[in-house]
Amino acid sequence: MMIQSAKGPSGSASPDDIRRSATRVLTIEADALAHMAAHLPADFAPAVECMMACTGRVIVAGIGKSGHIGRKIAATLASTGTPSHFVHVAEASHGDLGMLGSHDVCVLISNSGETAEMHDMIYHTQRFSIPLIGISSNASSTLMRAADYRLTLPDRPEACPIGMAPTTSTTLALALGDALAVALMERRGISAADFGVFHPGGKLGAQLRRVSDLMHGGDEIPAVDENTAMSDVLLAMTSHGLGLAVVMRGEHIAGVITDGDLRRNMAGLMERRAIDVANTDPLTVPPDCLASEALAVLNARKVNVLLVADENRKPLGVLHIHDLLRAGVM
């Protein structure tokens, strides 16, 4: 039997009706989020400290829509420095309870707090004194009575027209999970470099790589002495193909010559020395600079190449914008 909306057969709603429906859903859920932000569960901070003190893993569990939300929360926790994985509460009763150890913390999600399948997991946490964090809309439910830390979701209407499909409640649970993950991330002092350890793939991973991973170093650096004749400087620049020459005074950088410097000094160029043409205050970045930061510098200065140097102005490498392109940063 096909179920039709009150507006009649499928396809009869106007574009304005559809937009109003979307606006209504988003407004209901946004209002619920604003309410939760203003009335954060009293146990939120203690729950974060409990997870922070965990010497095992944070086990997130649920079933149905709560299970889907739980998977995402576990993934977010794991990717932001809190070891975590998801356990389906129905599978837990058939052997997966073994994934929940005495050094772990359990985060159990159930909107009603009365889901029958979760009872074995609740008993398991009590039997082995495993801290239990409950997330539910029902403060007086079995789950919340058993929980050591109660993260009660605000009683706000679901966004669906019949008020039954998990919409607002799942959005609230998901957002609360994000809040837990970010609070833990800040509590641990996770840096961009730490974050990069968990995200080595794709564009995000590329942006979190270090300049030292992408630069041309060693013999690939087109280095010339400050007194080198410009004819030899041009040969060095051409043979390395990086668009610059690093002008050296002993072991230290005296300046840099780029294609732009050549164009600005065309008059009598071949009668000059390298130091006469060089920019003696070149732009440099340290080797631990993030690739994304280096790209921002290149874009801001409208240049294509950066010199990588240490704090003593010794050259370590050259980074070309093409290196960032090949690495997938752009």
N, C-alpha and C positions, 0 to 999 in steps of 0.2 A: 504494500500500500504506500503510495507516494504522499508525503506530508507537505502541504502547501502553507505558505505564510498567510497572515490575515489580509495581506494586500492582494491575494489572488494567485493565479498561476505563476509558475516560475518565469522570471523575465519581465514581469509587469511593473516592477519598481522603477521609478525614474532615477536618473543620475543624482538628482538632488536628494531623493530618499536615501540612496546608498551613502552619499556623503554625510547626511545627518546621522545615519546609523553608526558610521565610523566615528564621527565626532562624539556621539553619545558614549560609545565604548571607551574611547580614549579619555574623555572627561571624567567618567566614573572611576576609571583606574588611576588617573592622575590625582584625583581628589583623595582616593584611598591611600596612595603613596604619601601625599602631603600630610594626611592625618597620622600615618605611622611615623613619619619623620618627626612630627611634633609630639608624639606620644610613644617614644621608643620603649620596648619592653624593659621592665626594671632589671631583669636578669641579663640584659645584653652584655654589659661590661664584664660581669662575673663569668659569663659563658665564654667570652673571648679569652679571659685569663685562664680558664680551664683548658681551652684548646691550645693556648700558648704553652702551658705546662706539660702538655701531653708528650710522653716519650715514645709513643708508638705512632699510630695513624688515626686520623679523624675519619671514622666510618660513617658515611651518609647513607641513610636507608629510607625506602618508601615504596609505594606500589601505585599503579595507575598514573594519573597526572602528577601526583606527588613524587612518584618514582622518576618521571622525566625531569622534573625540577631538581630532584636530588642528584641525578647524574650530572647535570650542569653545575650545580654547586660544588660537587666533589672535584670536577674538572677544573673549576676556577680556583679552588683551594690549592690543588696540586700545582697549578701553573704559577701560583703566586707565593710559593715557598712553604706551604703547609702540606706535608705528606697526607694524602687522602685517597680513598677509593669508594665506590658505590657498591652497596649490597641490596639486592631485591629482597624484600621481606618474605615473600612467598618462597623463594629459593633458600632463604636462610633456614627455614624449618626442615629443609631436605639436605643439610650438610654445609651450607654456606655460613652457618653460625661460626664455623671454625675460622672464618676470616676476621672475626671480632675477638681480639685478645685482651688480656688483663691490663695491658699498658695503653690501650686505645681509648678513644672517646667516641661515643655514638651520638650522631645527630639523626633523630627519627622524625620524619615529616608525615603528617596526616591531618588533612583539613578538619575532619570530624573528630579525630583523636580516638575513634572507636573501631577502626578497621580490624577485623578479626585476625587477619594474617600477621599482625604485628605483635600479638601477645607473646609468642615464643621469644621474640627478640627482647621484649621488655623483661621477661623472666630471666633471660640469659644475662642481661646487664646487671640485674639485681643479684643473681647467683654469684657472679664473679666480681662484684663491686666495680663495674665499669661505669664511669660517669655518663649520664644520659641527658642530652639536651633535646627537649621536645619543641617542635614547631607545629602549632595548631591554632585554629580559630576558636576552639572550644576549651575555655580555661578550666572547666570542671570535668573534662573527659578523662578516660582511663589513662591515656598517654600523659596528660599534663599532671595528673595526680602522682604518677610514677616518676616523672622526670625530676632530676636534680636541678636543672635550670630550665625555666619555662619561658619560651619566646612566643608569647601569645599574639597572634595576628589580630588586628582590629576587626570588629564586626561591621563590615561594610558590604553593601549589596554586590552580588555578581553582576557582570555587565551584560549578560545575555538577556533576551527579552522575557524568558520564563524564570530567570533568577536561579537556575540550577546548574548550568554548565560551568565547570571550573574556569574562571576567567580572572576576576579580581583577586580571588584567593591565591591562584598560582602566581600571578604577577607580584603580589605581596611577598610570597614565600621566596620567589626568585630574587627579588630586590633585597630581602633580608639576608639571603645567602651572600649576595654581593657585598653587603655592608659588613658581614662577618669576615669575608675574605680580605677586604681592603683594610679593615681595622687590624687584622692579624699581619697583613703585609707591612703596614706602618709600624706596628708594634715590633716587628722583627727588623725593621730598618732595611727592607729589601730595596736595592738600588736598581737602576736600569741595567747595569751589568749582570746583577744576580738574576733579574728577570730574563735576560738574554740566554742564560744557561738552560732555561726550560723552553725556550722558543727558538731553536736553531734553524728551523725551516721557514721557507717562504720569504715574502718581502719584509715581514716583521723581524725575522731572524737576521736578514741581511742588514737592516738598519741598526741592529744591535751589535753588529760585528765591530771590531776595533780597526782603526786606521792601519795598525801594524799588521793586520791580517791581509790587507789589500794592497799595500804600497809596494813600489819597486825599491828594493834595497841593495846594498853591496855594490857590485860592479855595474848595476843598472843605473846608479846615480850618475848623471852627466856632470862630474865635478872637474873644475879647471882652477889653476892657480890664478891669483889676482893679477899677475903680470903677464898672463897668456895673451898672445896676439889675437885679435878678433878673427882672423882667418881660421885659427885653430879652434876658437870658441864655436864658430859656425859649424865646423866639422863635428865637434862633440855634440852639439845640439841636433844636427841632422842624423847622426849615427844612432842616437838613443831614441829619437822620435817622441820625446815627452814634452816638447815645447818650451824647454828652459835649460839653463846651465847654472849650476851652483858654483859660485865664485868663492874660493877658499883662501884663507890666510892661515897657513899652517893647518891645524886640525879643526879650525873653527870657520863658521860661515861669515864671509865678508860681504856677501850680497848675492843677488840672483839676477840673471838676465833672462827675460822672456821675449817672445816674438814682438810684443808691444814695445819693449825697450829698444829692440833693433829698429823698428819703424820710427821711433822718436829720435834716433841718433844716426840717421842715414848719412848726413853730411859728414864726410871724413871718417866714416865708420872703420874702414880697414886700417887706418893709421892709429887707431886707439888700442888701449889695453882693456882687458876684461873689467877691471875695477872702474875704468872711466865711464863705462856704459851701464854698469850694474846698478840696480836699486839696492842701496845699502841698508835699507830697513824693510826687509822682505816679510811677507806674511807667512807664519809658520803655525803648525799645530803639533801637539804632543802625540806620541805613538798610541796612547791609550784613549785618544779622542774617539767617540763613537762615529761610525760611518754616517749616520743621520746628521750629526752635528757638523761633520766636515762638509756634507752636501749643503747645509744651510749657509756655511761660510762661503762656499763657492758661489752660491746663488746671490748672496748679499753683496759680494765684491765683484760679481760679474766676471769671474776668471774661470779658467778651465783646469788649473793645476795648483797644487799646494805642496809646499816643502814640509817634510816631517823632521822635527829636530828635538833634541833633548834640552834640558834646562841650561846646559852649558854651550848652547848653540853649535853643537856637533850634528852634522846631518845624518839622519837615520834612513831616510827614504823620500820618495816622491810619489804623490797620489794624484792621478789624473782623473778627470770626471768620467772618462771611459771605463776606468776601473770600477767605479761605483755603478755604472750602467751594466757592466758584465756581471757584477755581483747581485744585481736585482734590487739595489737600493732605490733606484729612481722608478 
